[in-house]
Amino acid sequence: MIDIQLLRKDIGTIAAKLKTRNFDLDVAAFSDMEAQRRQLQTATEEMQAKRNTLSKQIGILKKSGQDASAVMAEVGGLGAQLKANETALATLQEKISAFMLTIPNIPHDSVPVGADESANVEVRRVGTPREFDFDIKDHVDVGAPLGLDFETASKLSGARFCLMRGNMARLHRALAQFMLDTQTMEHGYTECYTPYMVNADSLYGTGQLPKFEEDLFVTKHGGSDGDGDPLYLIPTAEVTLTNTVRNTIIPEDQLPIKLTAHTPCFRSEAGSYGRDTRGMIRQHQFDKIEMVQIVHPEKSYEVLEDMVKNAGRILEKLGLPYRVVSLSTGDMGFSAAKTYDLEVWLPAQNTYREISSVSNCEAFQARRMQARFRSGKNRPELVHTLNGSGLAVGRTLVALLENFQ
């Protein structure tokens, strides 16, 4: 979440910046809650001071042998009022916290301002799309005789799933291994194996909850009517890798922390019905190599550029043309302060399509997770967190099938 002090100091400027993200900050609601908080805190502090003064009087009266019952009764009444105030203040703080959890990150000043993807800015292109002297097939038609089977997957699970057989499954596995080896052996990431189901705290930490619950798959022990807290299937290993530092104070000399993992990702794709219904572009289940870095705040934008190169290196090794795009304020994800998309060329669509998003979340996730670092004996500071795909395995398979058909 963003720093609440920014709202207290200059809510107008923050509201204007968030407006570029198509988010209308409820200034009146926040101002009203803040006024209530200040009033309650002032009244509580005054009562605490009065109780302390009266308590001293009781001691003086008793010491001099005088009757202190009236003063003691007054102190008792103040105690009841204080308890009521503290309860009201705790309830109000929970309301303020819930309000803060709905606010997206503040865009970095370098982010292009715009309402949607039409305002994204192309940064560079790498590689040249090849020419074909025959009718281009899409990955569904190229992949079908090679073991890519959507019909059977639909029978097993429904729409937006795929089944692979034989060399197609082998190629998919080999791509994931190639990506993982590149990120660990060449780029210095530590390979992790993480759970595929997480608790709600993990999703609050990285910003998927509460806003994006409809995009998640959820399960319980003993089925939908089972007992206990729900567990969510991960939409990305960003959740598990980033939350490894939740509620942790990291010695500064351990930064940066560079983590990667190959996991399936599960997304309900709420709101995307009718889009990319053919093939593997938009699936409920897909594999991805995730990159996460936990870094010193002064290094995060340098690291962002490095992570874009880490993702792009995979495409370059595979000979796949791509471009890098800086997302506009209106097209960025909820937790991001700045995002670059890598878009790979798909001949059958005659366009570039996203294959990786690399984001700097600055301290937004760290503040939710209370992930901090300490330099020497100084007070702990919030780390900056970054994440990106290195890469989406299925979409890379799509690009290979189409570009090398």
N, C-alpha and C positions, 0 to 999 in steps of 0.2 A: 504494500500500500504506500501511498505517498505520505510525506511527513506532514502531520497535522499542523505543525507550526507554520507551514507555508500558507495554510488557509487562515490561520489566526492573524498572520502578519499582512497578507495581501491577497484576499480571496478574489478580488476582481481580476487581477492578472492571471491567477490560476484558472479561473472560470473561462477567461478568454482563450487560454491555451488549450483547455479541454474541449472547448467549442470546436476547435479545428479537428478534433477527433470525433465529431458528431455526438459529443456527450454534453448534455445540459446539466451542469452542476446546480443543485437546488440550494442556492445561496441563502434563501430565506429560512429553509429548514435547518441548515447548519448554524446560521446566526441565532436562531431561536434556541437551539440546543445549547449553544455556547453561553448564551445569556443565562439560561437556567443553571448551567454548570457553575458559572462564576458566582451566581447568587447563592447557590447551595454551599459552595466552598467557602465563601465569605462568612455566611451565617454559621457554618460549622466551626470555622477557625475562631470566630468571636465567642461562640459558646465554649469551646475548648479553653480559651484564655480565661473566660469568666469562671469556669469550673476549677481551673488551677488556682485562681485567686481565692475563691471561696474555700478550697481545700486547705490553703495555707491559714485562712482565718479560723477554720475548725481547729487546726493544731494549736493556734495561739490561744483560742478560747478554752480549750481543754487544759492546756498547760497552766492557765491562770485560774482554773477551777470554775469557769463560767459555763452557762448552759449553751451548748452548740447545736441543739436539736433542730432549731429553725433553719440554720444554715445548712445542716446536713440534709434536711428535707428539700431545700432548694437545689442542692447538688444532685440529689436523687432525681429530681424533675429534669434537670439539665441532662443527666445521663440518658433518660428515656428519649428526650428530644434529639440528642446526639445520635443515638442508635437509629432513630427514624430517618434522620438526615443522611446517615451513612448508607442506609438501605436504598434511599431514593437516589443518592449519588451513584451507587453501584449500578442501579438499574439504568440510569441515564448514560453512564459510561458504556454499558453494553449496547445501548441504542446508537451512541456515537460511533462505536467500533463497527457495528453492522453497517452503518452509513458509509464509513471510510472504506470498507471492503468492496463496495460497489463502484468505486471511483477508479478509472483506468490510470495508467502511468502518464506522466507529463512528457510530451514529445521533446526530444533534444532540439536545440536551436537549428541544427543542420538538416533536420528532416523536412522534405518538401511539404508545403501546406496544400491540402486539397481534400475534397470530399470523399474520393474513392480511388480505385486503381487507375483511373484515367489520368490522375495527377502524379503517378509514379514516374521516376526519372531514371532513364537508362544510364548506367555508369560506364559499362564497357561490354564489348563482345569478344568472345574467344572462339576461334575456329570458324570455318565457312560451311554453311549447309551444302551438301552435295547435290548434284543434278542427277535426275533419273531419266532414262530414255525408254521407260515403260510405265504403265499405269501403277501408281503407288498403292500398296495395300496398307491397311492399318494393322496394329499389333494383334488384333483378334483374329484376322484372317491369316496373317503370317504364322501366328502361334498355334492355331488349331491343329494342323497336321503334326506339330512338334510336341504336343502334349499339354497345351493350354486349354482347359475345359471349364467353361462357365455353366453349361447345362447341368452337369452332374453336381457342381457346387450349389446351384440353385435348388436342386432336389434335396441336397443335404441340409442346407441352411437358409435358403432364400436368396433374394437379390443382393448384389454388391459383395459377393464372395467369389473366389476362384479356386479351382483345383488344378494342380500341375502334376504331370506324370513324366517318368523317364528322364531324358536329357533336359527337358524344360525345368523340372524340379531341381535337377543337378546344377543347371546354370544359375538358377535363383540362389541356391545354397552357396555356390562358388562366388557369386557377386558379393554376398554378405561377408564371406570370409576375406575376400580381397579388400573390401572397404575397411573392415576391422583391422586387418594387418597393416594397411596403409596408415590409419590413424594412430595405431599404437607404435609401430616400428619406425615410421618416418616423422610423425608429428608429435610424438611424446605423450600421448594420452594413455592412461591406465585403464585396461580392460576390466569391466565389471559384469557380474551376473546379478540381476536384481529381481525382486518379486514382480509378478505381472498383475497382482492385486494390491491395492493400497487403501489405507484408511482415509477418512475425510480430512484429517489434519494435513496430510501430505498434499492434497489437492487445494486446500486453502493456502498452503505455503507457496505454491507456484502460480496461483491465481485462477485455476480452473473452477473452483468453487468460491462464492456461491453463484456466480453469474452464468456459468456454462454447464449446469447440471444436466440439462436436456441433451447435451452432446455425449454424455457418458453412459456406459453400461454398468449396472450395479447388481451385486449378488449378496446373499446372506447365507450363513450357516443353516443348513436344513431347508433351503429353497426360499421362495419369495415370502412365505409366511414364517420363516425361521426366526430364531431368537438372536439377540446380539446386534452389535453395530454393523452397518453394511460395509462391504468392501467393494471398491471400484476397480474395474479393469483399466489399466493404464492407457491413456490416449497417446502417450509418448514417454520414453524413458527419461525425458527432461524431468518428470515428476520425481522419479526415484533417485536419479543421480543428484539433482539439486538438493533434495531433502536430506541427503546424507549429512549435511552440515547444519540441519535445523537444531536450534537450541544449543549451539556449539560456539565456543570461543577458540579461534584458531591462532596459534603463534604466527606472527607475521612472516617468519622465515620459512613457513610451510606453503606460502602462496607463491605462484598460482597452483591451484589444484585442478588437474586436467583429467576428466573422466569420460569414458565412452562405453557404450553397451549396444549389443544387438538384441532387440526385443521385437515381439509383435506389438502392434498398436491397435487399439480398439476404439472406434468412433461411430456414434449413431448417425453422424452426418445430418443432424437436425437442420432443417431449413434449406437443404441442398437437393431435395427431391426434384427430379426432372433434369438435373445437371449431370453430365458425364455418366449417363446410365450404361453406356456401352463400354465394356472392357475394364481395365484395371486402374483407371485414373483416380476414381473415387470409391474406395472400398470400406466396408465396416471393419475388416481385419487386414492389416498389411505389416510388412517388416520394415524396420528402419534401423540404421546405425545413428545413434545420437551422440553428439559432442556437447559436453558441459564444461565450463571453466568457472572457478571461484577465484576472484582476483582482487588485488588492491584497487581501490577506487580510482587512483591516478593512472592506472594502466588499462582500464576497461575498453577505451575506444581504440587503443593500439591493438588490443587483443581481438576486438571485433573484426578488424581488417585481416588479422592473421587467420581467424576462423573461416572467413569467406574464402581465403586462399586454400585452407585445408579441405574444404568441401569441393572447391573447383578443381583441385588436383586430381580427384577421382575421375571427373569428367574428361579432363585432359588426357589422362592415362588411357581411357577407353576410346579416345578419338571422337567424342561427342561434342558438337558445337553448342555453346551456351552463351547466355548473357547475364550480367549482374544488374539488378534493378534496386534502387533505393525507394522503399515504400513511402507513400505519402502519409500524412497524419491520419487521414480517414481510412486507410487500408491496413494499418498496423494492428497486431494482436494486442489484447488487453494489457499484458504485463510489460510490453516492450517500450523502451524509450527511443530506440532506433532499430530498424530492421532492413537487411538486404535480402532479397530473394535471388536465388540462382535459378534461371529458367533454361531448360534444355530444349533443343530444336526437335519438334516432332513433324516429320515430313507429311504424314497423312492428314494432319490438321493444318499444315502449312503455317505453323506459328510456334512460338516458344511457350512452354508450360512449366510452372513451378516444380522444382525437384528438391529444393532446399530453402528453408528460411533460417537466417542467422540473426539473432537478436541480442542486443545489450539491454538488460532489464535494470541496469544500475542497481540502486539499493531497494527497489520496489519489492522483489521477492524476499530479499534478506530481512527487510523490516517485518514482513509477515512471519518469517521463520525464526526471527531473532538469531540470525547467522552473523557472527561478528569475528573480528580479528583483533589481536592486541599487539602493540609495538612496545616492547620493554615493559615498563611499569605504568604506561599511559592507560587511560580509560579505553575500554573496548569500542571499536568503531564498526559500523556495518560494512560487510563486504559488498562487492558488485558481482552479479551473476550473469552469465551469458550462456546461450544454448543455440544449437543448430543441428541440422541433419547432415550426416556425412556418409551416405545419402539415404533417401527413400529407396529401398531395394526394388520394389515393384515398378516404380516409375522409371528407374534405371533400366530394368528389363524391357519395359515398353520402348524406351528410346533406342536400345540396342536392336531390338527386333525391327523397328521401323527404319532406322538409319542404315542398317546393314542388311536389309532384306534382299 
